[in-house]
Amino acid sequence: MGTIRAHEFISLDGVFESPSWTFDFGFDPKMGETLAAITGGSDAILLGRSTFEMFAPAWRDRTVDEDPGAPFFNDTEKFIVGANDPSEQWSNTTLLGAYDAARLREFKQSRDRGIYISGSGRLVRGLIADGLLDELHLFVYPVALGTGDRLFGDQRTTLALKESETYSNGVVHLCLTPRS
């Protein structure tokens, strides 16, 4: 059975949408090492339709010279959770259909390796609520934005801290697991 790991860039007040605000903090190379470790054991990418439509044009033509993560994003099988076909095209992509916990449980059980999620907040919230997410990697930026879509919305969520790391740019990485 596969392991589902999600990563999010979030503010102190939980905002994750449109993370262009992260650019103000730069990107510590150690963050790249952490992300490479998260994606390294994965042979599938699972995305919500909105995130997929943002990622496809940003990644599909990117080369390894431009970003070392390009081969992972372009060559790995991608699966989209959404009711409608996305307007963007990207190689190795399959539409799974609207969110359905039973179908996603079957998908997880059909995989032998890791399943990686980036962004896709509504999808991540659903996976947490349905007990399907194995690890949540939060990269918490030292800023409160005050407005924006929050990762957990109004959903109470209790998680256990597995590990943490602080980077030179002030970002804190939290690896969280479902609390048993």
C-alpha positions as YAML, in Angstrom:
chain: A
units: angstrom
residues:
- id: 1
  name: MET
  ca: [0.00, 0.00, 0.00]
- id: 2
  name: GLY
  ca: [1.21, 3.47, -0.85]
- id: 3
  name: THR
  ca: [1.94, 6.25, 1.61]
- id: 4
  name: ILE
  ca: [0.36, 9.65, 1.02]
- id: 5
  name: ARG
  ca: [2.57, 12.63, 1.93]
- id: 6
  name: ALA
  ca: [1.44, 16.21, 1.41]
- id: 7
  name: HIS
  ca: [3.48, 19.39, 1.64]
- id: 8
  name: GLU
  ca: [2.18, 22.91, 2.08]
- id: 9
  name: PHE
  ca: [3.74, 26.34, 2.33]
- id: 10
  name: ILE
  ca: [1.66, 28.17, 4.94]
- id: 11
  name: SER
  ca: [1.72, 31.40, 6.93]
- id: 12
  name: LEU
  ca: [1.55, 31.55, 10.73]
- id: 13
  name: ASP
  ca: [-2.20, 32.06, 10.47]
- id: 14
  name: GLY
  ca: [-2.62, 29.01, 8.23]
- id: 15
  name: VAL
  ca: [-2.99, 30.68, 4.81]
- id: 16
  name: PHE
  ca: [-1.76, 28.48, 1.99]
- id: 17
  name: GLU
  ca: [-3.36, 29.91, -1.14]
- id: 18
  name: SER
  ca: [-1.31, 31.68, -3.81]
- id: 19
  name: PRO
  ca: [2.01, 31.32, -1.97]
- id: 20
  name: SER
  ca: [3.78, 34.05, -3.94]
- id: 21
  name: TRP
  ca: [4.19, 35.75, -0.53]
- id: 22
  name: THR
  ca: [6.87, 33.12, 0.23]
- id: 23
  name: PHE
  ca: [9.25, 34.81, -2.24]
- id: 24
  name: ASP
  ca: [9.98, 37.54, 0.34]
- id: 25
  name: PHE
  ca: [11.81, 34.93, 2.44]
- id: 26
  name: GLY
  ca: [14.00, 33.37, -0.21]
- id: 27
  name: PHE
  ca: [14.51, 29.64, -0.54]
- id: 28
  name: ASP
  ca: [17.01, 27.99, 1.77]
- id: 29
  name: PRO
  ca: [18.76, 25.13, -0.11]
- id: 30
  name: LYS
  ca: [18.10, 22.88, 2.89]
- id: 31
  name: MET
  ca: [14.38, 23.28, 2.14]
- id: 32
  name: GLY
  ca: [15.08, 21.80, -1.29]
- id: 33
  name: GLU
  ca: [16.82, 18.86, 0.36]
- id: 34
  name: THR
  ca: [13.79, 18.29, 2.59]
- id: 35
  name: LEU
  ca: [11.41, 18.47, -0.39]
- id: 36
  name: ALA
  ca: [13.62, 16.05, -2.34]
- id: 37
  name: ALA
  ca: [13.41, 13.61, 0.58]
- id: 38
  name: ILE
  ca: [9.61, 13.93, 0.64]
- id: 39
  name: THR
  ca: [9.26, 13.34, -3.11]
- id: 40
  name: GLY
  ca: [12.11, 10.81, -3.34]
- id: 41
  name: GLY
  ca: [10.06, 7.79, -2.33]
- id: 42
  name: SER
  ca: [7.09, 8.74, -4.51]
- id: 43
  name: ASP
  ca: [6.07, 7.32, -7.86]
- id: 44
  name: ALA
  ca: [2.78, 9.21, -8.12]
- id: 45
  name: ILE
  ca: [1.57, 12.79, -7.72]
- id: 46
  name: LEU
  ca: [-1.99, 13.42, -6.53]
- id: 47
  name: LEU
  ca: [-3.41, 16.91, -7.07]
- id: 48
  name: GLY
  ca: [-6.71, 18.69, -6.85]
- id: 49
  name: ARG
  ca: [-7.91, 20.07, -10.18]
- id: 50
  name: SER
  ca: [-7.24, 23.73, -9.32]
- id: 51
  name: THR
  ca: [-3.69, 23.01, -8.20]
- id: 52
  name: PHE
  ca: [-3.14, 20.84, -11.26]
- id: 53
  name: GLU
  ca: [-4.21, 23.74, -13.51]
- id: 54
  name: MET
  ca: [-1.66, 26.00, -11.80]
- id: 55
  name: PHE
  ca: [1.14, 23.41, -11.85]
- id: 56
  name: ALA
  ca: [0.80, 22.17, -15.43]
- id: 57
  name: PRO
  ca: [1.82, 25.40, -17.20]
- id: 58
  name: ALA
  ca: [4.44, 26.15, -14.53]
- id: 59
  name: TRP
  ca: [6.18, 22.76, -14.75]
- id: 60
  name: ARG
  ca: [5.49, 20.97, -18.06]
- id: 61
  name: ASP
  ca: [8.14, 22.86, -20.07]
- id: 62
  name: ARG
  ca: [10.62, 23.38, -17.23]
- id: 63
  name: THR
  ca: [13.98, 21.61, -17.53]
- id: 64
  name: VAL
  ca: [16.36, 20.22, -14.94]
- id: 65
  name: ASP
  ca: [18.69, 23.16, -15.71]
- id: 66
  name: GLU
  ca: [15.93, 25.54, -14.61]
- id: 67
  name: ASP
  ca: [14.85, 23.50, -11.57]
- id: 68
  name: PRO
  ca: [16.18, 20.18, -10.24]
- id: 69
  name: GLY
  ca: [12.59, 19.14, -9.42]
- id: 70
  name: ALA
  ca: [11.48, 19.31, -13.07]
- id: 71
  name: PRO
  ca: [12.09, 15.61, -13.92]
- id: 72
  name: PHE
  ca: [10.05, 14.49, -10.92]
- id: 73
  name: PHE
  ca: [7.08, 16.69, -11.79]
- id: 74
  name: ASN
  ca: [7.19, 16.01, -15.52]
- id: 75
  name: ASP
  ca: [8.01, 12.29, -15.61]
- id: 76
  name: THR
  ca: [5.99, 11.03, -12.63]
- id: 77
  name: GLU
  ca: [2.42, 9.77, -13.08]
- id: 78
  name: LYS
  ca: [-0.07, 12.45, -12.06]
- id: 79
  name: PHE
  ca: [-3.60, 11.81, -10.82]
- id: 80
  name: ILE
  ca: [-6.21, 14.54, -10.55]
- id: 81
  name: VAL
  ca: [-9.07, 14.63, -8.09]
- id: 82
  name: GLY
  ca: [-11.83, 16.74, -9.61]
- id: 83
  name: ALA
  ca: [-15.27, 16.42, -11.15]
- id: 84
  name: ASN
  ca: [-14.26, 17.90, -14.52]
- id: 85
  name: ASP
  ca: [-11.43, 17.40, -16.96]
- id: 86
  name: PRO
  ca: [-8.81, 20.08, -16.40]
- id: 87
  name: SER
  ca: [-8.38, 22.78, -19.00]
- id: 88
  name: GLU
  ca: [-4.58, 22.25, -18.95]
- id: 89
  name: GLN
  ca: [-2.73, 19.28, -20.43]
- id: 90
  name: TRP
  ca: [0.34, 17.59, -18.93]
- id: 91
  name: SER
  ca: [1.95, 14.27, -19.77]
- id: 92
  name: ASN
  ca: [1.29, 11.15, -17.68]
- id: 93
  name: THR
  ca: [-1.99, 12.47, -16.26]
- id: 94
  name: THR
  ca: [-5.13, 10.56, -15.26]
- id: 95
  name: LEU
  ca: [-8.40, 12.06, -13.99]
- id: 96
  name: LEU
  ca: [-9.73, 10.13, -10.96]
- id: 97
  name: GLY
  ca: [-13.01, 12.02, -10.80]
- id: 98
  name: ALA
  ca: [-14.70, 13.87, -7.94]
- id: 99
  name: TYR
  ca: [-13.45, 13.33, -4.39]
- id: 100
  name: ASP
  ca: [-14.55, 9.90, -3.19]
- id: 101
  name: ALA
  ca: [-12.90, 8.51, -0.05]
- id: 102
  name: ALA
  ca: [-13.52, 4.87, -1.03]
- id: 103
  name: ARG
  ca: [-12.01, 5.39, -4.50]
- id: 104
  name: LEU
  ca: [-9.00, 7.20, -3.01]
- id: 105
  name: ARG
  ca: [-8.54, 4.40, -0.46]
- id: 106
  name: GLU
  ca: [-8.47, 1.89, -3.36]
- id: 107
  name: PHE
  ca: [-6.03, 4.12, -5.24]
- id: 108
  name: LYS
  ca: [-3.74, 4.27, -2.18]
- id: 109
  name: GLN
  ca: [-3.93, 0.49, -1.76]
- id: 110
  name: SER
  ca: [-3.09, -0.05, -5.44]
- id: 111
  name: ARG
  ca: [0.22, 1.80, -5.14]
- id: 112
  name: ASP
  ca: [3.44, 0.26, -3.87]
- id: 113
  name: ARG
  ca: [5.36, 3.47, -3.20]
- id: 114
  name: GLY
  ca: [4.71, 7.01, -2.07]
- id: 115
  name: ILE
  ca: [2.03, 9.36, -3.33]
- id: 116
  name: TYR
  ca: [3.01, 13.03, -3.20]
- id: 117
  name: ILE
  ca: [0.67, 16.02, -2.88]
- id: 118
  name: SER
  ca: [1.59, 19.69, -3.11]
- id: 119
  name: GLY
  ca: [-0.97, 22.36, -2.32]
- id: 120
  name: SER
  ca: [-4.46, 21.00, -3.06]
- id: 121
  name: GLY
  ca: [-5.85, 22.20, 0.27]
- id: 122
  name: ARG
  ca: [-9.42, 20.91, -0.15]
- id: 123
  name: LEU
  ca: [-8.05, 17.50, -1.14]
- id: 124
  name: VAL
  ca: [-5.67, 17.44, 1.84]
- id: 125
  name: ARG
  ca: [-8.48, 18.42, 4.25]
- id: 126
  name: GLY
  ca: [-10.62, 15.57, 2.91]
- id: 127
  name: LEU
  ca: [-7.79, 13.04, 3.15]
- id: 128
  name: ILE
  ca: [-7.11, 14.05, 6.76]
- id: 129
  name: ALA
  ca: [-10.80, 13.81, 7.67]
- id: 130
  name: ASP
  ca: [-11.06, 10.37, 6.03]
- id: 131
  name: GLY
  ca: [-7.87, 9.02, 7.63]
- id: 132
  name: LEU
  ca: [-6.02, 8.68, 4.30]
- id: 133
  name: LEU
  ca: [-3.12, 11.10, 4.77]
- id: 134
  name: ASP
  ca: [0.02, 9.57, 6.29]
- id: 135
  name: GLU
  ca: [2.25, 12.65, 6.62]
- id: 136
  name: LEU
  ca: [1.65, 16.38, 6.42]
- id: 137
  name: HIS
  ca: [4.75, 18.49, 5.84]
- id: 138
  name: LEU
  ca: [4.10, 22.12, 6.70]
- id: 139
  name: PHE
  ca: [6.66, 24.76, 5.79]
- id: 140
  name: VAL
  ca: [5.54, 27.54, 8.14]
- id: 141
  name: TYR
  ca: [6.63, 31.05, 7.14]
- id: 142
  name: PRO
  ca: [7.11, 33.73, 9.82]
- id: 143
  name: VAL
  ca: [4.30, 35.97, 8.59]
- id: 144
  name: ALA
  ca: [0.60, 36.34, 9.39]
- id: 145
  name: LEU
  ca: [-1.30, 37.37, 6.27]
- id: 146
  name: GLY
  ca: [-4.66, 38.12, 7.85]
- id: 147
  name: THR
  ca: [-6.68, 37.02, 4.82]
- id: 148
  name: GLY
  ca: [-6.75, 34.08, 2.45]
- id: 149
  name: ASP
  ca: [-7.82, 30.47, 2.28]
- id: 150
  name: ARG
  ca: [-6.61, 28.64, 5.38]
- id: 151
  name: LEU
  ca: [-5.45, 25.06, 5.15]
- id: 152
  name: PHE
  ca: [-7.73, 23.76, 7.87]
- id: 153
  name: GLY
  ca: [-10.57, 26.24, 7.43]
- id: 154
  name: ASP
  ca: [-12.93, 25.70, 10.35]
- id: 155
  name: GLN
  ca: [-12.03, 22.02, 10.68]
- id: 156
  name: ARG
  ca: [-10.57, 20.96, 14.03]
- id: 157
  name: THR
  ca: [-7.55, 18.80, 13.28]
- id: 158
  name: THR
  ca: [-5.26, 17.13, 15.80]
- id: 159
  name: LEU
  ca: [-1.91, 15.86, 14.58]
- id: 160
  name: ALA
  ca: [1.27, 14.52, 16.16]
- id: 161
  name: LEU
  ca: [4.69, 16.06, 15.57]
- id: 162
  name: LYS
  ca: [7.06, 13.52, 14.03]
- id: 163
  name: GLU
  ca: [9.99, 15.87, 13.40]
- id: 164
  name: SER
  ca: [10.84, 19.52, 12.85]
- id: 165
  name: GLU
  ca: [13.58, 21.67, 11.39]
- id: 166
  name: THR
  ca: [14.25, 25.41, 11.24]
- id: 167
  name: TYR
  ca: [15.90, 27.01, 8.20]
- id: 168
  name: SER
  ca: [18.10, 30.10, 7.95]
- id: 169
  name: ASN
  ca: [15.27, 32.11, 6.31]
- id: 170
  name: GLY
  ca: [13.04, 31.67, 9.40]
- id: 171
  name: VAL
  ca: [10.83, 28.97, 7.88]
- id: 172
  name: VAL
  ca: [10.01, 26.01, 10.14]
- id: 173
  name: HIS
  ca: [9.34, 22.57, 8.67]
- id: 174
  name: LEU
  ca: [6.90, 20.45, 10.66]
- id: 175
  name: CYS
  ca: [6.40, 16.80, 9.75]
- id: 176
  name: LEU
  ca: [3.03, 15.81, 11.22]
- id: 177
  name: THR
  ca: [1.16, 12.51, 11.30]
- id: 178
  name: PRO
  ca: [-2.41, 11.62, 12.20]
- id: 179
  name: ARG
  ca: [-2.82, 11.40, 15.93]
- id: 180
  name: SER
  ca: [-3.83, 7.92, 16.98]
...
